[in-house]
């Protein structure tokens, strides 16, 4: 059960849909002042904002591309100026790539890493400096089970998620003296629009879910609850871990069931 985040300032990137939206809503329901970051999906961000406000929560939108350091800095400066120092950062925004390894060029490699690694690094650094002033904080990276076990045509996406898992462990050591914890949540197959688009055939959805030990896709709210726990004081002695939330898919034996 998550602790209350009453009046704490929480920034969730990529909050216009899926896991980011569910996480932002969950924090708002626990009393946080939530910044809904988005890059292009304004309709989704506004929908998340309406949901929060309808339940009496406090949130505001901030459009920024986290792959651009100047936009990251502007966002953090404005948050501090208007709301105070950050308590929680959830690095959820991500760039995807599904090209075969032999077809990936350097431009595409840079595009994915600019968001998934360099953007996460820069925004985390800016957020951590804000948290140092507050005297505490929590940073959670959203990774993927593809950082540890991958599938075809995910080479640079998997590599980028592996990078932020290693980064989180290093950050945890460097930031521990400042009472800032850094952890990772690694989702499995979560029922988002992107996942359902990839498995639009109901029969294929059924087949894939049979392979998951838990027997079904997860929901974005499953990830949100894990993030809330890691950000809360109930996890105050948890630092530098990768928490899989995947219905045991990551430990599944290879081959058909």
N, C-alpha and C positions, 0 to 999 in steps of 0.2 A: 504494500500500500504506500503510495507516494506521500511525502510530506507536503505541507502547504507551501506554495511559492508566493504568498501574499506580498504584493508590491515589489517583488523581485523583477529585474529587467532581463528579459530573455530574447535572444535573437535566434531565429530559425531561418536558415537559408533554404531556397527552393521550396517555399511554403505555399505555393499556389496549387498544389495537388498531391495526391498520394500520401506517402509517408510524412513529408514536410507539413502538409495541411493537417493531418491527424495529430502530429506532434504539437503544432502551434495551438490547436484547439484544446488539447489535453492540458498544456501549461496554463492557458487562459482559464480553464475551469478550476485550476488550483490557485487562482488569484494573481497570476503573473501579469505583468505588463509586457505584452508580446509584440515584437517587431516581425512582421511578415515580409521577409525579403523575397523578391521575385525578379526575374530577368525580362520575361516577355509575356507570360500568361497573366495578363491583367484581369481577365474575367475570372480565372480561377482564384487569384489572390483576393479579389473583391468578394467572391463567394465565401471564402474562408473568413474574411473580416465580418461579413454579415452573420455568419453562424456564431462567431464569438460574441458579437454584440447582442444578438438575440437571446443569448444565455447570460447576459449581464457582464460579460468579460470586457477587458480593456486591451485594445490592440491598435496598431497602425501599420500602414503599408510603407515599404521602402523599396523602390525600384533600383536595383544595382546589379551589375554583372561582376561576380566575384573573381573572374579571371582578369579583371582590370584593377591594379593596385590603387589607383587614384579614386575609383568609385568605392572601394572597400574603406579607404581612409575617410572619405567624405561621410560614409554611412556611420562609422563609429563615432566620428566627431559630432555629428548631428544627434546621435543617440545620447551621448554624454551631455551635450549641451541642453537637451530638452528633457531627458529622463533620469540622468545620473549614470553612475558606473554600471557596467554589465555584471550580471550574476552568472548567466549561463549562455553559452554559444553552442548551437547545434549545427554542425557542418553537414548539411543534407544535400545541397545543390550538387549536381553532377552532370558531366558530359558523357555520352555513350558512343560506342563504336562497335560495329558488328562486321567489320571487314576481315577477310582472311589475312593472316600474318604477311604473306608474300605480296599483298596488295596495299599495305599500309605505308603511306609516305610520311616524310618528316613533318610536313605541314599538319597532317592529321594527328600525328603523335603530339605535337606541340599544342594543338587545340584541346585535346583531352587532358593533357597534363596541366595546361594553364588553369583549368577549372579545378580538376580533381586533386591536384597536388600543390601547385604553386599558389593557387587561390586559397586553398585551405590553409597553407602555411602562413600567407600574409595576413589573412583575416584572423587567424588564431593568434598571431603575434600581436596584432592591434588590440584584439579583445583581451588578451592576457595582460597587456599593459594597463588597460582599464580596470581589470580585476585586481591587479596589484594595489592600485589606489584604494580599492574597496576592502582589501584584506582577505579576500577569499573568492572562489569561483569554480566553475565546472565547465569543461569543454568536452563535447561528445562528437566524435566523427562517425558518420554513417558509412560503413564499408559495405562489404558483400561477402557471401561465402565463396564468391569467385576469386577472392584474394588467396584462398587456400586450396580450393578445388575448382577447376575451370572446365569450360566446354569449348568447342571449336568456335573460331571467329570472335574471340573475346580477348585477344592478346594484350592490347594496350589498355583496355578497360581493367582487366584483371591486374596488370602491372601497376596501374595507378592506385587501385584499392590496396594492393600489397604495400605500396609506398606509404600511404597514410596510416596503415597499421603500425609500421615501423616508426613513423614519425610520432605517433601517439605515445609509444613507449619512451622515446627519447624526451619528448615534451614533459611527460609525467615526472621524470627524474629532475629535469631542469626547473620545473615549476612547483615541485613539492614544497620547497622552502617558503614559498609565498602562499601556501594553503590553497593552491589551485590544482584540482584533479583533472586528469585527462584520460578518458576511456573511449572505447569503440563499441558500437553495436553493428553486428554483421548479419543483415537480413538474409533469409533464404528466399523462397518463392512466395512473394507477397502479392495479394490480389489488388494490383494497381491497374490503371488504364493501359500502361505500357505492357504489362504482363498479359493481360487479357487480349490485347491487340496481337501479341505474338502467338497466342493460342486461341484464335478466334473459333476454331472448330470445337464444339462441345465434346466430341468423342476424344479429341486429342487432349483436352483439358482433363477429362476423366482418366485417361491413360497416364498422363504425367502425375496426377495426384495419387495414383495408386503406388507410384514409386516412392513417394514421401512417406517415411515411417508413420507420421501422424495422420496420414490419409487425406490431407487437404491442404490447399494454399493457406498461408497466413493472411491476416488482415493488417492494414496500416496501423490500426490501433494497437496491435500486438507489439509493434516496434515502438510506438509512442510510449506505452507503459514501461518498456525497458529503459527508454531514455529518461523518463521522469524518475525512475528509481535511481539510476546512476547519477543524476543531477542532484538528488535529494540528500539530506543529512543522514538518511537511513543507509546510504552507501559511503559514508564519510571515510571509511577505512579501505575503500576499493579504489585503486589507482593503477593505471597502466594496463588494463585488461582488454581483451577482445571478447565480447559476449555474443555468441551465436544465437540468433532467434530464428530458427529454421525448421522446427518440427523434427529435429534429429536428422535432417537431410545430409548435413555435413559429415556425419559418421556412418552413413549408409554403406553397406557392403556393395561392392561393384557387382553388376549383373542383375538379371531379372529376379523378382521376388518369387 
